[in-house]
Amino acid sequence: MRISIFGLGYVGCVTAACLAKAGHEVYGVDINADKVEMLNAGRSPVVEKGLEELIAKGRDQRLLYATTDPWEAIFNTEVSLVCVGTPSNGNGSLHLDGIKAVSRQIGEALGQKKSYHCVTFRSTVLPGTVRNILIPILAEASQRQVHEDFDVCFNPEFLREGSSISDFYGPPFTVIGQETLKGGDTLACLYSGIDAPIERTTYEVAEMLKYTCNSFHALKVTFANEVGTLCKSLGIDSHRVMELFFLDRKLNISPAYLKPGFAFGGSCLPKDLRALMYRAKEADVSLPVLGSVLESNRIHIQRVIDEILGTKQRRVGVLGLSFKVGTDDLRESPIVTLVEALIGKGCQIRIYDEEVSLARLFGANKAFIQQEIPHIASLMFDDIDEVIRESQVIVVAKSDEKIKAAVDRFIGSKMIFDLVRLHKDIFAAPKNYVGICW
């Protein structure tokens, strides 16, 4: 394919060189004449191991060119990758002047081009930027119909400085935010030689993914450093702790616990976090990330409470009371906290939880129910349909087939807060069916 790449920084140069190596004809575009001159001389404008050799090879094979003229690049290619930097402003917002200017230049050129073109943004931008800012600029500058006369995609990059070439050839996945199948198919052709799955999604999901990945990477570094700081103060080998920690691929290094939903609870996580923070305080060690976890969890519970109270309805049915499916354990259940808060605000509560109902008759938690939360136990009912029927608002706090079947019978007729995502296609649900994280 013939590809133009706008922006010859790390991402642009690496992408250009690697695509040229794959046999594509690549035009690099930059307003910096020195970068253009260096690339045309077979030299790399940025320092990256192995990059200068790839650029030189691309030039020798007449597959890699550079220009300061965006019109030349657009008219000689069928796909454009925009890799312009989006640095921070002083207040943390993104400085978008560069990517806006490039979008306007591309749009003006497309206004005079008759053949098909796919504009693809690779710059890191916040969700909504492509759809609400960049596409309108392209449409206005070109005076043509987006997704009909030309396509727009978003293709986040996951290249790390120092290992960007190996990252390009060995990504965990290739993500394409697309609006049309033709646009996504065109972009996918660029990566046909890369052994990685191609995931297609919306612009907004693809934009948010990049920030989610980087935020999690930053969190991992900080988490490990806080564990290390506490370990040092206690005379413990932190590296050995973490070596054993990441041997657990079932819970620790895995998708476990990474699905957005309701708050955590139970007899272990809250208790152990509090104990760890107490020991850190004794050691006079500040651990702000670990110290914020319980507060974040509390705020997450409060969000649901506030949304329920915001309905101005006072008859609330709660489906599920223990802290997770498959247990009758009510110790530090976030649902118990929610119920108690709603009772305190004058709500009339009805609760259904088959597992907890059995525990009231026998089981390890019978004494806890009788002694600690008798006021809540008295609000429990065995008939799930009755709970739903007599309530104005339903809170789904557990996921099982019986609860799902009962909820399905009332979808559309009741205000339902689904905290466990009973239905995958949540966006197709009625407006009165909502979740806390979707």
N, C-alpha and C positions, 0 to 999 in steps of 0.2 A: 504494500500500500504506500501511498504518498502522504506523509504526515508533517504537519508544522507544529513546532513546539515553542510557545511564547514564554520567555523567561529562561535565562541560561545560568541559573544558580545551581545548587546541588541537585535538586530534583530534576530540573530541566536538562542539565548536561548529562546526568546519568541515564535518564530516560531516552534522550536522543541517541547516545552512544550505543545503548543496549538494543534499541529498536533497529538501528542501522546494522548492527551485527547480525540481527535476525533477517536481514535482507530487505528491509523497508527503505524507501527513499525519504530522508528526513531533512527538513529545513528548520534550523534554529533561529529564533527571532529575539532580539534584545535591543533596547534603546542605547545600551552601552556599547559604543563602537569598538572599544578595546577588547571586550569579550568576543565580539563577532570576529575581529581580526585574529585573535588567538585561536579560535576554533577553526577558522578557515586555513590557518597555518598548521593545523594538526596538533595543537596544544590545548591543554585543559585550562579553562578559566578558574577552576577550583581545585583544591588539593584533595584527592581521593585516590587511594591505592588502586592501580590498574586502569584508571579512567583515561589517562593520557594515551596509553597504548590502544585502547578501544577507539578513541577519537581519531588517532592517526590512521588506524586501519579503515575506519569509515571514510575518511577523506581519500585515502589511496584507492578505495573501491568506488569512489564517486557516488557514495550513498549518503554523505553527510555534508550539508552546506549551512552557512549562517548568513543572516542578513539583518539590516536594521529596518527594512521595508516590509510592513505587515501585509500590504497588498500583494507584493511578489509572493510571499509565503502562502496566502490564501488561494491565489489563482493557480498555484502550482501543486496544491495538495487537496485531499478530500476529507481529511480529519485534522482537527486542531486540538492540541493538548495545552491548556493554559496552566502554567506552573509558576505564575507570578507570586512573589512573596506577599504575605498579609501580616505585617508586624503589629505589635501592640501599640496602642496609644497610651498616654500617661495614665488614663483611668481604667486600663485593662481592656477596653474595646478594641476592635480590629481596625487597622488603617487600610481602608479598601480603595484608596485613590488609584493605586496602580492597576488592580484587577478591573476596576470600573473603566479606566482609560483604555486598557487592552480590549475589553468587551466592546467598547464603542468603536475602536478601530476595526475589529473583526466584523462588527455589524455593518459598518460603512462599506467594507470590501464585499461582504456577502450581498449587499444591495445591488452590486453590479455583476455578480456571478450567477450564471444560469444553471450550472450543474449542481448536483447534490453535495452537501457538506454537513459534517457532524462536528459540532463544537463541544469539547469535553473539558470541564474544569477539574484540575487536580489540586489546586491550591486549597489549603485548609481554611474553611469558612464555616461560620455558625449555621445551624439549621434554619432554613428559610431564605438564605442568601441567594442561592441559584434561582429559585422560583420567584422571589419577591423583589430582587434587586438586579441581578445580572440578566435574566431573561428579558425583562422590560427594556433594559438598555440595548440589548441585541435587536429586539423588535423595533424599537424607535429608530435606531441608527440605520437599520437595513430597510425599513418600511416593507418588510416581508413577514409572512405568517410562520411563526415558530411551530415546529413539529409537523409542518406541511411542506414548506419550502426548504427548511433545513432543520436538523435535530440538535438537541442539547442533552448532554449526559453529565453525570458527576462521577468521578473515578478517584477516590481518595488514595493517596500514596502512603506506604508504610516503610519508607526507606530511612535507615539510620546512617548518619554520617560516620564514616569509617568502615562501614560494611554494606554500603548502599548497592553495590553491584551484585553481591551475593544475595542480598535481600530482593533485588529485582527478579533474579532468576529462581529464587526459592521462597516465594511468599506463602503464608498460610492459606491465603485465598485472594481472589481478585474480586473486588466489589464494584458493581456498575449500578449507579442510580440512573434510571431511565424513565422516560415518559412514553416512548414508543418502542415497539419491538424492533423496528428497522434501526433506530439509533443504537440500541443495545447490541444488536447483531453486528453492526459495523464496528463498534468499539471492541467487541469480543474477538474479532479477527486479529487485532493487534497482539493478543496474548495467546494465540493458538499454539505457540511453541512452549508455553510455560506450563509445567506440570503442577497445577493447582486448581482447585474448584473455582468456578465462576459463580458468584452469588449476585442475583439481580434483585433490585429493590427500588424504593422511592428515593428521590433526591434527599429528603429530610432524614431518612434512616441512614443513608450513606454518609451524609454530613455529620450526623450525631455520632456515628460509629467511631470516627477518627478521634473525637474528643473523649469518647468513652474509653477507648484503648489507652490514650495518653494519660488520662486521669488515673486509670487503674495502675498503669506502670509507675506513676509518681507515688500512688498510695502504697504499692508494694515496696518501693525503696524506703519510704518513710516508716512503714510498718516494721520492716526488718531492722532499720536503724534504731527504732524505739525499743524493740526486743533486745537488740544488742546493748543499748545503753543501760537498760535495767539489769541485764545479765552481768555486765561489767561491774556494776555497783554491788552485785551479790556474789561476785567471784565465780561466775558460771561461764563455761565456754559457749559463747553465743553461736559460733559457727557449727559446733556439734549439735546444738539444739536445732538449728535450722536445717542441717543435713538430715536429721531424723524427721523434721517437720515435713519436708517435701518428698519424703519417701511415701507418704500417704497420698496416693493418686485417686482415692475414692472420694475424699471430702476436701482435703487441703488444696491440692493442685488439680482442680477438676471443675466441671460446671456446677457442682453442688453449691447451693445457697446463692446462686447468681441470677435467679429469676425474680424480677421485681414483684413484690406482693406486700403482705402485711408484716407487722413487727415480729421480732423474735421474742421468745419467752422460755418457760420451762425451768427445771430445777438446776440447770448447769450454766448456761451462757451468762445470764445476769449475775448470778452469784460469783462465778469465777472472774468475771470482769471487775466486779467490786473488790474482790480480794486482791487481785493483781494491782489495782490502783491504790489500795491501802498500803500494800508493800512498797510501791513506788514512792508514796508519800513518806513512809518511814525512812526510806533511803534518800529522801530529798532529791528525787529525780522527777523532772517534768516530762510527761508523756502526753502531749496535747492531742494526738490522733487517737490513741487508745482511750484517752480520757473523755473524748467527745462521743464515743460510740453509744453509751447508754442514753445520753441526752438526745442524740439523733433519733434513737429508737422511741424515746418518749414523745418527741415532736411528731413522729410518724403516726403514733396512736392518736395524738391530739388532732391531726389533720382529719381523720375519719370522724372523730367526735364532732368537730366543727362542721363538717359537711352534713352530717345527719341532723344536727341542730339547725342548720341553715335551711332545711326543708320546712321548718315550722310545724312539722308533724310530730305528735307525741306518742303515738302507739307504734312501738318498734319491736319487730320480731327478729331474733338472733338465731341463726342456724349454725350451731357449733360453739362450744364453750371452752374445751380443753385447748392446750396451746398448739396441738397439731393433730393430724389424722392418725388413728390407730392407737390412741392412748386416752385414758381418763384423767390424766394429770392436769390439775388446775393450778399448780404452784407457779406463780408469776406469769400466768396466761395473760397475754395482752387483751384478750377478749373479756376476761374478768374485769380488767382495768377499764375497758371501754364501757361495759355494762354498768359498773359502779358510778362512772362519771355521768352516764345518761340518767341513771336513777336520781343522782344528786341534782340534775337539772329538771326533774319533774316528769321524766318520760315514764310511760307505762310499758314494761318490758315483758315479753314472752320469749322463752328459750326452748330450743329443741336441740338435744345432743344425745343420741342413743347410747353412746359409750359412757357418758357421764351419768345418765339415768341408771344404768346397770351398776355403776360404782356407788350410787346412793344406797343400794341394797346390800352389796357386799364388795370387797376389794380393799386395796391398800389405801385408797383415798377417801374411804367412807368417813373416817374420823375428821379429816381435813374439811370435807364438805359440811359436816354437821357442826363443827366447832368454829371454823374460820369464815365461811360464807353461807350461813343458813338462810339469810335474806335472799340470796341469789338462788339457792336450791329450791326455795318455795315458788320461784317463778318458772320452773321447768314444766314442760308438757310433753306427753308421749305422742301426740298426734301432730305431725308436721304440717298437715294441711290446715289444721285449726290454727296453729301459730301464724301461718301466712295469711289465712283468711281474716283473722281478727286484728291484723297489724296494717298500718299505713305504709310503713317503711320496713324493708327486709334487709338484714345484713347477713351475707353468706360468708361464713368464717371457716367452713370445712368443705372439702371436696370429696363426695362419694356419690354413687349412682342413685341412691335414694333421695339425697338432697337435690341432685341435678334434676331428676325426674319431677320432683315437687316444684322446684323453681320454674321449670319449663312450662308447667301448667298455668303459671301466673304472670309470665313475661308479658309486658305490655299493659297489664292492669295494675301493677304495683310498682312503687319506687324501690328499686333493688340496688344495693351496694354490694358488688361482687368483689371480695377481697382475695379470692383464690383463682380467679379467671376460669370459671367453669366452662366457658365457651371461648374457643380460640379466636373466632372472628368477632371480636368484641365491638369493632367499628360498624358492624352490620346490625347491631342490637338497637332496640328503641332508645330514645333519648333518656328515658327514665331507668335505664340499665347502665350503671357506671361502675368503675373501679377506682381504687385509690392511686394506682400507678399506670392507668391507661385510660 
